[in-house]
Amino acid sequence: KPHVRGMLMYRADEHGILFHTGKIKDLHQQLTANPNVEMSFNNGKFEDLVQVRVSGRVELVEDLELKKEIVQKREFMKPWVEKAGYGPLAVYRMKGGSAIVWTMGTNFAPKVFVEL
């Protein structure tokens, strides 16, 4: 059944969208079983709202250097990694997929998807 979660995206660039979770969490188990996801981002300006929805598949990235980089930039993760190591950290990447931009001005317009 579908689930919605607030996620702390790590990075989005030409290599994809990166985010992380713990391997002990339900999210990791669900993504392992079904890697199809949809993410939603907005500009935080209610008066001039722009929302971007991105759909695609995620893959688990087992890259120790990337995990170290993430933990270095995310202070709250350091005690967890010091206790458990990097093994329980799950990093996911969405490559490809499609995106759609929505605004109040385009609310009733035909949807235009952009392939990533």
C-alpha positions as CSV (number, residue, x, y, z in Angstrom):
1,K,0.0,0.0,0.0
2,P,1.3,3.5,-0.7
3,H,3.2,5.5,1.9
4,V,4.2,9.2,2.1
5,R,7.2,10.4,4.0
6,G,9.1,13.6,4.4
7,M,12.6,13.0,3.2
8,L,15.9,14.8,3.7
9,M,17.3,14.8,0.2
10,Y,21.1,14.8,0.2
11,R,21.8,15.9,-3.4
12,A,20.4,16.2,-6.9
13,D,22.7,16.6,-9.8
14,E,23.4,15.0,-13.3
15,H,24.0,11.7,-11.5
16,G,20.5,11.6,-10.0
17,I,18.7,12.3,-6.7
18,L,20.3,11.0,-3.6
19,F,18.7,10.4,-0.2
20,H,19.4,8.1,2.7
21,T,17.7,6.1,5.5
22,G,18.6,3.3,7.9
23,K,18.6,-0.3,6.8
24,I,16.6,-1.1,9.9
25,K,13.7,1.2,8.9
26,D,10.5,0.2,7.1
27,L,11.4,2.5,4.2
28,H,14.5,0.5,3.3
29,Q,12.5,-2.7,3.3
30,Q,9.7,-1.2,1.2
31,L,12.2,0.2,-1.3
32,T,13.9,-3.1,-1.5
33,A,10.6,-4.8,-2.4
34,N,9.4,-2.0,-4.7
35,P,11.9,0.5,-6.0
36,N,9.3,2.6,-7.8
37,V,8.9,6.0,-6.1
38,E,7.5,9.5,-6.6
39,M,9.1,12.5,-4.9
40,S,7.5,15.9,-4.5
41,F,9.4,19.2,-4.0
42,N,8.2,22.8,-3.7
43,N,9.7,26.2,-3.5
44,G,8.1,27.0,-0.1
45,K,6.3,30.2,-1.4
46,F,2.6,29.7,-0.9
47,E,1.7,32.9,-2.8
48,D,3.7,31.8,-5.8
49,L,3.8,28.0,-5.3
50,V,5.8,25.8,-7.7
51,Q,5.8,22.1,-7.2
52,V,7.9,19.5,-9.0
53,R,7.0,15.8,-8.9
54,V,9.6,13.3,-10.0
55,S,8.8,9.7,-10.7
56,G,11.2,6.8,-11.3
57,R,13.0,3.9,-9.8
58,V,15.7,4.0,-7.0
59,E,18.7,1.9,-6.6
60,L,20.7,1.1,-3.4
61,V,24.2,2.7,-3.6
62,E,26.9,0.8,-1.6
63,D,29.6,3.4,-1.8
64,L,31.6,3.8,1.4
65,E,33.2,7.2,0.4
66,L,29.7,8.6,-0.4
67,K,28.4,7.4,3.0
68,K,31.4,9.1,4.7
69,E,30.7,12.3,2.7
70,I,27.0,12.3,3.8
71,V,27.8,11.7,7.4
72,Q,30.5,14.4,7.4
73,K,27.9,16.9,6.2
74,R,25.1,15.7,8.4
75,E,26.2,16.2,12.0
76,F,23.1,14.5,13.5
77,M,24.3,11.2,11.9
78,K,27.8,11.1,13.5
79,P,26.8,9.5,16.8
80,W,24.7,6.8,15.0
81,V,27.6,5.9,12.7
82,E,30.2,6.0,15.6
83,K,28.0,3.4,17.4
84,A,26.9,1.2,14.5
85,G,29.3,1.9,11.6
86,Y,28.4,2.7,8.0
87,G,26.8,-0.7,7.3
88,P,23.3,0.2,8.5
89,L,23.2,3.4,6.4
90,A,21.2,2.9,3.1
91,V,21.8,5.5,0.4
92,Y,19.5,5.5,-2.6
93,R,19.7,7.1,-6.0
94,M,17.0,7.8,-8.5
95,K,18.4,8.0,-12.0
96,G,16.3,8.8,-15.0
97,G,12.5,8.9,-14.5
98,S,10.3,11.8,-15.4
99,A,9.2,15.1,-13.8
100,I,6.3,17.4,-14.0
101,V,6.1,21.0,-12.8
102,W,2.8,22.3,-11.4
103,T,1.8,25.8,-10.5
104,M,-1.6,27.4,-9.8
105,G,-1.4,28.9,-13.2
106,T,-1.0,25.5,-14.9
107,N,-3.4,23.7,-12.6
108,F,-5.9,22.9,-15.4
109,A,-3.4,22.7,-18.3
110,P,-2.5,19.4,-19.9
111,K,0.4,17.7,-18.1
112,V,3.8,18.0,-19.7
113,F,6.3,15.4,-18.5
114,V,10.0,15.9,-18.8
115,E,12.3,12.8,-19.1
116,L,15.3,13.0,-16.8
